[in-house]
Amino acid sequence: MSPARRKSVGRVRSRLSASAAPAKRTAPARLSRAAKRKPAQRAKLQATFDVILADLLAEIDVSRTTLRLDDAALGFSVADVAGEARLATEKSLRGQTSINQRAARTAQWIEQYRRLLVQNDFSVRALRPPEALLRLYGVKAQMLAPVIRNGRLDGWVSVHETRRVRKWSRTDQAAVVAATERILQALEGD
């Protein structure tokens, strides 16, 4: 490269660097404000989910209620719970991501049928939940209500009973469906 060409390229690079410098200084400030809003929005939704699930827990007297949700924009994945309420004697599922939730036969069932799954007793072998759920958390009966948005199964509300097998009443079933509707309203409102 000739000395004249090097000088010309150097001037162009200097101008590009000088014009890009202000953008580099201002862009991170805008990004950080946006980044701060998303965790705040996520935390607010999680608190709302926890209240809805606590109401459900008390209303139908169960061991644990959870919400699993896929929403990349808010940072939720069905791999971990987005909301949870439980009796003090129960282990939390928060942070427990060892089960491939979407691969579970129960999740595949609600994906296919798009309605409430009611399981009174797991001693019946049909449509068993993941073995880890039974072994690690002692779940003996459960209900799963699909969270459907824009035609997609984006998650589900789970109701777990660990103290005994349980025949879920129509009132219990209606309560979990109503809680799922409240969660959908919270998601739409945000």
C-alpha positions as CSV (number, residue, x, y, z in Angstrom):
1,M,0.0,0.0,0.0
2,S,1.4,3.4,-1.0
3,P,2.1,6.0,1.7
4,A,-0.7,8.2,0.3
5,R,-3.2,5.4,0.4
6,R,-2.3,4.6,4.0
7,K,-2.8,8.2,4.9
8,S,-6.2,8.2,3.2
9,V,-7.3,5.0,4.9
10,G,-6.1,6.3,8.2
11,R,-8.3,9.5,7.8
12,V,-11.3,7.4,6.9
13,R,-10.8,5.2,10.0
14,S,-10.4,8.2,12.2
15,R,-13.6,9.7,10.9
16,L,-15.5,6.4,11.4
17,S,-14.1,6.0,14.9
18,A,-15.0,9.6,15.8
19,S,-18.6,9.3,14.4
20,A,-19.1,5.9,16.0
21,A,-17.8,7.0,19.4
22,P,-20.9,8.9,20.5
23,A,-23.2,6.0,19.5
24,K,-21.1,3.6,21.6
25,R,-21.5,5.9,24.6
26,T,-25.3,6.3,24.3
27,A,-26.4,2.9,23.1
28,P,-25.4,1.0,26.3
29,A,-27.3,3.6,28.4
30,R,-30.5,2.8,26.4
31,L,-29.9,-0.9,26.6
32,S,-29.3,-0.8,30.3
33,R,-32.6,1.0,30.9
34,A,-34.4,-1.6,28.8
35,A,-32.5,-4.4,30.5
36,K,-33.6,-3.0,33.9
37,R,-37.2,-2.9,32.9
38,K,-37.4,-6.6,31.8
39,P,-36.2,-8.0,35.2
40,A,-38.6,-5.7,37.0
41,Q,-41.5,-6.8,34.7
42,R,-40.5,-10.4,35.2
43,A,-40.3,-10.0,39.0
44,K,-43.7,-8.3,39.1
45,L,-45.3,-11.1,37.0
46,Q,-43.7,-13.8,39.2
47,A,-45.1,-12.1,42.3
48,T,-48.5,-12.0,40.6
49,F,-48.2,-15.7,39.6
50,D,-47.2,-16.6,43.2
51,V,-50.3,-14.9,44.6
52,I,-52.7,-16.6,42.2
53,L,-51.1,-19.9,42.9
54,A,-51.2,-19.3,46.7
55,D,-54.9,-18.6,46.4
56,L,-55.4,-21.8,44.5
57,L,-53.3,-23.8,47.0
58,A,-55.6,-22.5,49.9
59,E,-58.8,-22.8,47.9
60,I,-58.5,-26.5,47.2
61,D,-56.1,-27.5,50.0
62,V,-53.2,-29.1,48.0
63,S,-49.5,-29.6,48.6
64,R,-48.1,-27.5,45.8
65,T,-49.1,-25.4,42.8
66,T,-46.8,-24.3,40.0
67,L,-46.7,-22.5,36.8
68,R,-44.4,-23.5,34.0
69,L,-44.3,-21.0,31.1
70,D,-42.3,-20.5,27.9
71,D,-41.9,-16.8,27.2
72,A,-38.5,-15.9,25.9
73,A,-39.2,-12.1,25.9
74,L,-39.8,-12.3,29.6
75,G,-37.1,-14.8,30.3
76,F,-39.4,-17.7,31.3
77,S,-38.9,-21.3,30.3
78,V,-40.9,-24.4,31.2
79,A,-37.6,-25.9,32.4
80,D,-38.1,-24.0,35.6
81,V,-41.2,-22.8,37.5
82,A,-42.4,-19.2,36.7
83,G,-44.6,-19.3,39.8
84,E,-45.0,-21.5,42.9
85,A,-47.0,-21.9,46.1
86,R,-46.5,-24.8,48.5
87,L,-47.0,-26.0,52.0
88,A,-44.1,-25.3,54.3
89,T,-43.4,-29.1,54.4
90,E,-43.0,-29.4,50.7
91,K,-39.7,-28.9,48.7
92,S,-39.7,-26.1,46.2
93,L,-39.4,-26.8,42.5
94,R,-37.7,-23.5,41.8
95,G,-34.4,-24.1,40.2
96,Q,-35.0,-27.8,39.7
97,T,-34.5,-28.2,36.0
98,S,-33.4,-31.8,35.7
99,I,-36.7,-33.0,34.1
100,N,-37.2,-32.4,30.4
101,Q,-40.7,-31.0,30.9
102,R,-41.8,-30.9,27.2
103,A,-40.8,-34.6,26.8
104,A,-42.9,-35.7,29.7
105,R,-45.9,-37.8,28.6
106,T,-48.2,-35.6,30.7
107,A,-47.0,-32.4,28.9
108,Q,-47.4,-34.2,25.5
109,W,-50.9,-35.1,26.5
110,I,-52.0,-31.5,27.2
111,E,-50.2,-30.4,24.0
112,Q,-52.3,-32.9,22.1
113,Y,-55.7,-32.5,23.8
114,R,-55.4,-28.8,25.1
115,R,-57.6,-29.4,28.1
116,L,-57.2,-30.1,31.8
117,L,-55.5,-33.4,32.7
118,V,-56.8,-34.9,35.9
119,Q,-54.8,-37.7,37.6
120,N,-56.2,-39.1,40.8
121,D,-53.7,-41.9,41.4
122,F,-50.3,-42.7,39.9
123,S,-50.5,-46.4,40.9
124,V,-52.3,-46.7,37.6
125,R,-49.5,-46.9,35.0
126,A,-51.2,-45.1,32.2
127,L,-49.8,-41.6,31.4
128,R,-47.4,-41.5,34.4
129,P,-45.6,-38.3,35.0
130,P,-41.8,-38.2,35.1
131,E,-40.3,-40.7,37.5
132,A,-38.3,-37.9,39.2
133,L,-41.5,-36.1,40.1
134,L,-42.8,-39.2,41.8
135,R,-39.5,-40.2,43.5
136,L,-38.0,-36.8,44.5
137,Y,-41.2,-34.9,45.3
138,G,-43.6,-37.7,46.3
139,V,-46.5,-36.5,44.1
140,K,-49.4,-38.9,44.4
141,A,-52.0,-37.1,42.4
142,Q,-52.0,-34.0,40.1
143,M,-53.9,-31.8,37.7
144,L,-52.3,-29.9,34.8
145,A,-54.2,-27.1,33.1
146,P,-52.8,-25.8,29.7
147,V,-51.7,-22.2,29.3
148,I,-52.6,-21.5,25.6
149,R,-51.7,-18.2,24.0
150,N,-52.0,-17.5,20.3
151,G,-52.8,-21.1,19.6
152,R,-49.6,-22.3,21.3
153,L,-49.2,-24.4,24.4
154,D,-46.9,-21.9,26.2
155,G,-47.1,-23.7,29.6
156,W,-49.3,-25.2,32.2
157,V,-50.5,-24.8,35.8
158,S,-49.7,-27.9,37.9
159,V,-51.5,-28.9,41.1
160,H,-49.7,-31.5,43.2
161,E,-50.9,-33.6,46.1
162,T,-48.2,-35.4,48.0
163,R,-50.1,-36.4,51.1
164,R,-52.4,-39.0,49.6
165,V,-54.1,-40.1,46.3
166,R,-56.9,-37.9,45.6
167,K,-60.1,-37.9,43.6
168,W,-60.3,-34.3,42.3
169,S,-63.8,-32.8,42.6
170,R,-65.4,-30.7,39.9
171,T,-64.9,-27.7,42.2
172,D,-61.1,-28.5,42.4
173,Q,-61.0,-28.8,38.6
174,A,-62.9,-25.5,38.1
175,A,-60.6,-23.8,40.5
176,V,-57.4,-24.7,38.6
177,V,-59.1,-23.6,35.3
178,A,-60.0,-20.3,36.9
179,A,-56.5,-19.8,38.2
180,T,-55.1,-20.5,34.7
181,E,-57.5,-17.8,33.4
182,R,-56.2,-15.3,36.0
183,I,-52.6,-16.1,34.9
184,L,-53.5,-15.5,31.2
185,Q,-55.1,-12.2,32.2
186,A,-51.9,-11.2,34.1
187,L,-49.9,-12.0,31.0
188,E,-52.2,-10.0,28.7
189,G,-52.2,-7.0,31.1
190,D,-48.4,-6.8,31.0
